[in-house]
Amino acid sequence: MAKTITKRSWAEPYRMKMVELLKVTTKPQRMKAMRDAGYNTFLLHAEDVYIDLLTDSGTNAMSDQQWAAFMTGDEAYAGSKSYYNMEKAIQKYYGYRYVIPTHQGRGAEHILSQILIKKGDYIPGNMYFTTTRLHQEMAGGTFVDIIVDEAHDPNSEFPFKGNVDMNKLEALVKKVGAEKIPYVCIATNVNMAGGQPISIKNLRELREFTQKHGIRIIHDMTRVAENAFFIQQRESGYEKAKIADIVKEICSLTDGATMSSKKDALVNIGGFLAINDWEIYEEARNLVVAYEGLHTYGGIAGRDMEAIAVGIKESLSDSHQKARVGQVEYLGEKMLEYGIPLVKPFGGHGIFVDAKAFLPHLSQDEFPAQTLAAEIYIDSGVRTMERGIVSAGRNSKGENYHPNLELVRFTIPRRVYTQAHMDVVAESAAMVYERRNKIKGLKMVYEPKFLRFFQARFDKLK
Ligand SMILES: *Cc1c(COP(=O)(O)O)cnc(C)c1O
């Protein structure tokens, strides 16, 4: 019987004009490379990786239009034309008034935190991000998690796991007072929750509440376009809206933003601080010259600012996001067919495998997610990363945190890999799943003091 069509496919709204050749390695070569890297995928040489799903940060493929713009970069120290082009794009597509370029997202976080946070302040947010929280703490603030409980549960299929729990925010305001809260930090498509969106409805409630209390909203807009795609797919009243319009609406409900252009904006480096308040902008202009560079280049080249201006526009195209998130979903569906335990709903930037359920015979102290990431690399040369007990680190008493989520992240770079690559990835995870009972855990043999997941070394348990 002929098959009937039940669903129309997405496809990439681009074609290839140049390719980068990859090295294909043998299993003995990968076993040696993994041993030499201390069973930590961060310590592999990228050259030895076949399909690199370590991160979606700075790993984007630029378009011919971006490369063309790159060549027009104006490298003037002051007043570069490229700065004004980037500023114009940010004002037009995001709607923020004033723009300070920075070398990447954390540069903007640093400057903003130094300006707005006083010692003893509290900064509520919809889950933390590593660099964001660090800069809040370095400025003397304390981060408070106000995300909905569903975000911490890998089995919850709640469609807006990035939402703020208004009761948690209200309780904080009651407890410490609005004057101790310089701003609420709202991430779109929350990274640490697995790329999960916040709804417009929730943002509006938040806006109303914070305005009543005179509290600003600062937007971590690193993945705003991916969030807008989920709103278009899931939020009632937005089915027909354009991603570009949804993004503009999200931004209009906030007072300013920090951005890592290395994600959504389709470039390899760069970021910015955008703000509507002139006084904050003036202070930021003072600080940027000390930490980043003059306020018309902020630590990036003119050519990078040109590529960002074009990348912003391309990132807001409906067909781009449909293919981007479509590819992530394709990988997720494929892995589900093989019975692999995953976090759902699928996120915008990657698939998160539940390593506790994958390797139930390993205790969390035998590093199931770290082990699984190493095994997948050895099987196929696919590089993923641990998000579990190693990433969580130790508390101030020196004890290991034992986080609920013990995950391996398969992060998909934008516009880089094909559907056939995704097949190879899913099949590799399935092969490792088939022999999961034989897999032994790891022991840590070297532990760095800070952010240990980057440089820790491990050995196989006998
Ligand atoms: C990557 C990221 C940042 C920091 O940006 P960098 O460009 O890496 O400095 C901040 N917030 C979120 C949500 C991110 O994913």
The ligand as an SDF file (V2000), in Angstrom:
LIG
                    3D

 15 15  0  0  0  0  0  0  0  0999 V2000
   26.3420   31.5930   26.4020 C   0  0  0  0  0  0  0  0  0  0  0  0
   25.4190   32.2590   27.3130 C   0  0  0  0  0  0  0  0  0  0  0  0
   25.7960   33.4160   28.0210 C   0  0  0  0  0  0  0  0  0  0  0  0
   27.1990   33.9720   28.0010 C   0  0  0  0  0  0  0  0  0  0  0  0
   27.6060   34.3380   26.7490 O   0  0  0  0  0  0  0  0  0  0  0  0
   29.1200   34.1870   26.2540 P   0  0  0  0  0  0  0  0  0  0  0  0
   29.0700   34.7350   24.8740 O   0  0  0  0  0  0  0  0  0  0  0  0
   29.4820   32.7290   26.3010 O   0  0  0  0  0  0  0  0  0  0  0  0
   29.9790   34.9960   27.1560 O   0  0  0  0  0  0  0  0  0  0  0  0
   24.8340   34.0230   28.8160 C   0  0  0  0  0  0  0  0  0  0  0  0
   23.5990   33.5200   28.9380 N   0  0  0  0  0  0  0  0  0  0  0  0
   23.2150   32.4120   28.2890 C   0  0  0  0  0  0  0  0  0  0  0  0
   21.8330   31.8940   28.4670 C   0  0  0  0  0  0  0  0  0  0  0  0
   24.1100   31.7360   27.4630 C   0  0  0  0  0  0  0  0  0  0  0  0
   23.7300   30.6140   26.8460 O   0  0  0  0  0  0  0  0  0  0  0  0
  1  2  1  0
  2  3  1  0
  2 14  2  0
  3  4  1  0
  3 10  2  0
  4  5  1  0
  5  6  1  0
  6  7  2  0
  6  8  1  0
  6  9  1  0
 10 11  1  0
 11 12  2  0
 12 13  1  0
 12 14  1  0
 14 15  1  0
M  END
$$$$
